[in-house]
Amino acid sequence: MTSVRRLVTSTIALAGLILALFTATGTAHAAPAAPKAGVRVMPLGDSITDGFNVPGGYRIDLWQKLVAGGHNVDFVGSQSNGPGNLGDRDHEGHSGWTIGQIDSNVVNWLRTYTPRTVLLHIGTNDMYGSDPAGAPGRLSTLLDHITATSPNTEVFVATIVPISFADSTVRTFNATIPGIVQSKVNAGKRVHLVDMYRALTTADLADGVHPNAGGYSKMANVWYSALLSVPGSMDVRGLARTGR
């Protein structure tokens, strides 16, 4: 019996040695590889990007559409908020901020988060500030800083949504945006116009300025369609070409 026990013990020890050897040499089964990081998308703007009234705002439905469409994206930014059904809560939406305030910080954000794609909706707070007429010039300067800092980034520039008490001012500003965007395109920049204004009416606003849940959902639809229209803006296949 002693000889049998010794034989069994030796067999177990040998098996353990073989298993350890296989593991050390990589012949044993390896753990699954971690998934690749998603394409970095920066939602950029003011409280409408943040999601005032509806935490997460348009980012909720946009995220769900991206996931359902099989797109591996990573929302990026220094801010974070939203409900449980928003799988990635990062963004760069700052409540109350004007175009100029975004411009003062955007270079640092771009260098920190290196987005492949930027979704820009900005100008609402400029409409009832001291100089709404200067908003187009400030937007043009902002776009110059974005494209100079991150020339391979796809920048989607939205016309701003309606404001119930300043619709004429909003329309005047929005009318300048196609020309601003086209001037950047003519200069070889990766800038794209997104007609957000026509997707919403004042009935889609919770307080005359910020969208309600239905309004944010409409915004998500517009953003998603815009992203689909630019190959590589939210897919890995765009990374090899641009290095992002």
Protein Blocks (a to p, Z undefined) as FASTA:
>chain_A
ZZmmmmmmmmmmmmmmmmmmmmmnopaccdddddddddddddeddfklnoghiahijmlm
mmmmmmmnopacddedjbdcddfklmblcdcddehiafklmmmmmmmmmmmnopabdcdd
ehjlmmmmmblmlmmmmmmmmmmmmmmmmmmbccddddddddfklmmmmmmmmmmmmmmm
mmmmmnopacddddfklmpcfklpfnopaccfklmmmmmmmmmmmmmmmghklpfklmmm
noZZ
